[in-house]
Amino acid sequence: MQKVIEFRGPKAEAVSEPQAVAPPSMEPILAVVDSLSRTLDCIKTMCATEPSGAIRDRLETERANLVIGLFVARVAAMRLSSGEPTPNVSANSNLPIASRG
């Protein structure tokens, strides 16, 4: 039988024990929570001064997206601080999170 694919590079050695994976860092998650919180405060202020209309509707949509993002970031921070493993799930980023219509 002929070898079809040849992998070049260092030979993989047999691993006798699994390698420990370092837990993710909490700082990036907290930075995201802080950034989302500040942005949400700004949008709340703009919503309070903007009369009803297309701009207000857009601000409300962005506000809903930020609330969802902030919730997800806070849940991730809680899971990380409690040591709970995070599921390896990817979301389709092409879909809007919230929309008015």
N, C-alpha and C positions, 0 to 999 in steps of 0.2 A: 504494500500500500504506500502511496506517495504522500508526503507531507505537503498540504496545500498552503498553509499559513505558517510562517516562521516568525516567532516573536524574538526580537533582538533586545538585548539589554541584560541586566543582572538576573541571574537565575534565582527563581523563588525557592527559598529554603523551607523545609517542613517546619511549621510552627508547632511547638509542643504545647504551648499554652496561649490562650487568646490574649491579644494585646489590649491594654486598657485604653479606652478612648476618653480624652479629657472632656469634662462637662463643658457645655457652652458658657460663655461669660455673661454675667448679669448686666454689665455696664452698657453694652449696645441696646439691650432691651429697655433699660431704664432711660436711655437717651431718646429712644423712640417714643416712650410713654410721655416724657417731658415735652418733646417737640409736638406731638399730637395734642397734648393738653393746651399748650400755648396757642397753637393754630385754632383749636376749637374755641378758645376764649376770644380770639380775634373775630372769628366768624359770628359768634354770638353777639358781639358788639356791633358788627356790621348789620346783622339781621335786625337789631333793635332800632337802627337809624334808617334803614332802607324801607321805603314804602312798598306796598304790594306791587308785584309785577314780575317780569322775566328775570331780573337780577335777583330779586328776593327768592324766587323759586330755585334758581341755580345755587344760591347760598344755602338754602335749606337742604338741597340734595348733597352738597359737599359736607354740610354739617352732619347729615345722617351717615355718610361714608366715614367721616372722622370718628363718630361715636362707635361704629362697628370696629374700626381699626384700633381704637383705644381699648375697647373691650378685649380684643384678641391679644394685644400686647400685654395687657394686665394679666390675662389668664396665663400667657407664656411665662411672665415673671413669677407668678404664683407657683406654677408647675416647677420651674427651675429652682425656686427657693425651697420647695418641699422635697425636691429630689425625684419627683415623678417623671417617668420617661415620657418624652413627647412623641406623638405619633408621626410617622413619616408620610404625611399626606401633602399633595400639591394641589393647589387650586388653579383653576383656569383664570389667568389674569386678564384675558380678553373680555370677560363679562363684566358689566358694570355691577357694583355692589348694590346701589340703591338708585332708583330713578322715580321721578314723578310723572304721572301721566293719567 
